[in-house]
Amino acid sequence: MVRPISIVRYERLYLASFVLGLIVSAMSWSQRAALVAANPVLAQVGWILPAFQVAGIAITLLLWYFTARSPSVAAKWVVLVLAVLSIVGVGLSLASVARGQTTIGTISIVSFAADALYVAAALLLFKADAKRWLGELPDPDESDTFEEMSHDR
């Protein structure tokens, strides 16, 4: 089956979000490393930050593969849950800014852009052609064949 336009667009937005996420991770690495080092328990396991980064990359790439290349409805719903969590995270960040607890900087702006791209990508998975790709709707060509077969009886 040829990948539908919604899936092609999804893939572009999803991968753009992934790249921006990697940029955010690189830009905030020293801050996150300092937080880990400041925690007496986590400071003992210095490998934890790189391990979580690798795990995050692996999960992101698996979700990409099982939505854009080898369709899986389960992966679609995981992407949706992560998109909702992104929206919640952005809301909490904006509330923190509104209360004056933090300011918006370059990292925040790039992170918000990555989240926006991710949510936009997730929404594309609910278009009719994407649903057909994921096997949630019948392929119109297949239903025509079924109707022709049932009329032959």
Summary of the structure (lengths in Angstrom):
residues: 153
radius of gyration: 20.4
end to end distance: 28.8
largest distance: 75.1
contacts: 396
relative contact order: 0.16
helix: 80%
strand: 0%
